């Protein structure tokens, strides 16, 4: 299975989200996380890893081979044992590596993900039509949009939905933090919401490499939510018709129109659920 995670606006914490979900992936498949953010990677700096092996070395080697063994050769392990292909910190290097890696339509990742028992979860960062990660998004079994359920973020998503559906036939949401009810977001935008992550600073700090204590995010609210979402993403990727809601017409105005104070959605948390 190949799953592409991205955002359309702001920084809702895509990298931390993918890390949490990959760490709790169902036992039926072995996950490999790939950091393919064209703006540059965060994991090497967060966890004090080397940039090589990583995306740069994978891009060079992908010209000569493919498959999950190739991805593992160019991966490193996070605390807990998750295999990750780290992206270069610099945007220019990341763009060059992705341009090489996706020159054949993301074939290396697609072929690795087609092996039984393997899941490739890709952090594609902020997506737009010109993104060098777009071939990965188009090749994925599912595109998961990470967004905060606030008026500004959802209005931005609403006006881009016609474009998003050209990128993937199976777009879906994971929501981060407080805001509009999950059912409302799914109904108005016509895209299934696979789960919602609550605010959990301690869990997010561990997954962001900022807390090196023995605290484990897997026993936190973030960890429990990630476990549930991982199972749903797994099911959705293999059986995309499961839980899909009718494709209602999205209306930006439903998220931007003024409301009474009593009905107004909660203000977004200052630090967010994940970062």
N, C-alpha and C positions, 0 to 999 in steps of 0.2 A: 504494500500500500504506500502511496505517495500523498502526503498531506502538506499543503502550503498554507502557512499562517501569515497574515499581513494586516495592516491597518490602512485606513484611507485619510485619516486626519490626526494630527497631534502625536503623542507618545503614550498610548494606553498600556504599554508594557508587553509588547509582543515577545521579546526575547525571554523574559521571565516566565511568561505564560507557556511558551513552547517547552522550556526547560522543565517546568512543573509537570506538564502533561506527559512528556516523554519519560520522565522519571517514574511515572505511575502507569505506564502503558500496559495493556492486558498481556497476560503471560502467553497468549497464543502467538504473539509475534515479538521479535527482538527489535527494539527501536534503535535507530541511529539518527541523531540530530545534526542537521547541517545549518550553519549560520551563513545565510546568503543575503544579507542586508547590503544593498548597494551603497548605503551611507557609511558602511564600515561596521565591523563586529565589536562586541562588548565582552564576550566571554573570556578572551585571553587576558584582558586587563582585570576583569572581575575576579578571576580565579588564579591569576598569576601563572598562566600557561604560556608556552611558547607559540609563536605564530606558525611554526612549522614543526610537525606536519599540520596541514590545514587546507583551507580552500585553495590557496595558491598552488600547493604541491598536487592537490587533487586535480585541478584544472590542467596542469601539465601532463599528469599521468593518464587522464581520461582519454587522451588522444590514442593511447595504445591499449586500453582495456576498459572493462566495466564490471559491474556486479558488486554485491555487498562486501566481498573480500577486499576490493579496491577501496571502498569507503572506509573500512576498518583500518587499512594500512595508513590512511591519512587522517585518522581520528586520534583524539586524546580522551582521557577519562576524567570526568568531574568527580568530586567526592561523592561516593555512593555507587560509582561504577558506570554511569551513563556515558556511552560513546558519543563524542561530539566532534564534528569537523569545524574547527574554529575559523571565522572569517578574519581577514586582516583588519587592523584598526583603521587604516587610512581609506577614505572613500575612493581615491584614484586606484589604489591596488585592488580594492574589492570589485570595482567596476570592471577592471581588466580581467580579473580572475573569472568573473561571471560571464563576461563576453566570450572567453575561451570555452568555459564549461558548457555554455548553452548554445554554442555555435552549431551544434547538431540537434538542437531542439530539446536540450536537457536529457539526452539519451542516457548518459551515465547514471543519473539519479533514477530515471524511469526504469531502466533495466535492473538496477539494484532492488528497487521497490517491487518489481515483478517476481522476485524470488519468493517461494513459499516461506512463511514464517519471518519475514523481514518487513519492517515499517520504517520508512524514511520520512522524518518530520522536519520541514524546512522553515526556518525563520526568514521570510522575504522582506521584512521591514515595511516601510511605507510604500504602498503600491500606486503606480500611475501608469498610463499607457506606454511611457517611454522607459520604464524601469528595466534594467538589465536582468532582473529576476523574473520578468514576465513570461519567458518560455517555460520556467518551472511551474508557475501558477497555471498556465494553460495545460500543461501535461499532467497536473495533479488529479488524483481521484476525488479530492475535495479541497475547496478553498475556504479557509476559516477566517472570517473577518473579526478582528479583536477591536472592540469599541466600548467607549463609556456611554451608558444610556442617558445622556444629557441632550438637551435641545440642540445645542450647536453641533455636536458630533453627529447626531442622527440626521439632522437636516442636511449636513454635508454628504452623508451616505445616501440619503434619499434622492438627491439630484444626480448622483452618479450610478444609480442602480442599473440604468439601461446599458451603461458601459460595463459595469461589473458582470452582468449576465453574458456579455460577449467574451469575457475572460474565462468563465467557468460555467458549466451547466449545473453545477452543484454548489453554489455559494451558501454559506451558513454563518451564523454569528456565535461568538462567545462574548458575553458582556462582562465588564469589569466595574465593580463598585455600585454605589447607590444611584437611583434615578428612576426612569420610567419602568413600570412593571414589565416583566419578561414577556407576558402574553400580549401586551400592547405593542411592544416593539415588533414581535413576530407577525401580529395581525396587520399592522399598518405597512410594514415594509415587504411583507409577503415572503420572507426568508426565514427558515427555521432557526431558532435559537437553541443551540446544543447545551448551553449551560451558562451559569453566572458565577463569578468569583467574588467573594466578599472582600472587604478591606481586611488585610492581615499583614501588618507591618513587619512583625517578627519573621513570619514565613517568607515574605518577599525579600527581606534583608539577607536571609540565608541563601536563597536562590539567586540573589544578586551578588553573592560573594562578600557582602558587607558585614556579615556576622559569622565568625569562625568558631563560635562556641559549640557545645554539644547539642544545642537545640536543633531538632530535626523538623523541617517544614512538612514532612509527610504526616506528622501527627497534629498539624495545625489546621486551621480552617481552610487555608489555601491548599494544603496537601489533600484534605478530604474532598474539596471541590474539584481539584485536578484529577483525582482518581475517578470521580463520577464522569467528568467531561471526557477523559481518555477513553472510557468504555463507550460513551455515546459517539465520539468521533470515529472510533474503530468500527462501530456498527454502521454509522452513516457512510463511511468510506467504502465499505464492502456491500452495503445494501442502502443506497442513497434514497430509496423511496420511503424508508422507515421514518415516520414522524414528520414528513414534509407537509407543511400547511398549504392551503390554496394560495395561489399567487395573486394576492390582492394588489391593487394599484397603490403604489406608495405616494404619500402626499407630504411634501416638506412642511406644509402649513400646519399639519397636525402636531408637529414638534416645535414650531416656532411661534404659534399664536399665543398671545398673553392668556394667562389663567388666573383665577382667584388665588390668593395666598394659601387658602386652605387646601387647594388642589394642586398647588405647585409641587413639582418633583423636588426631592431633597437636593441641596447644593452639593456639587462634586467635592469629594474629600480633597484636602490640600495636597496630600502626598500620594493619593491613589491607592488602589489595592495592590498593584504591582508596579514596578518601575524599572 
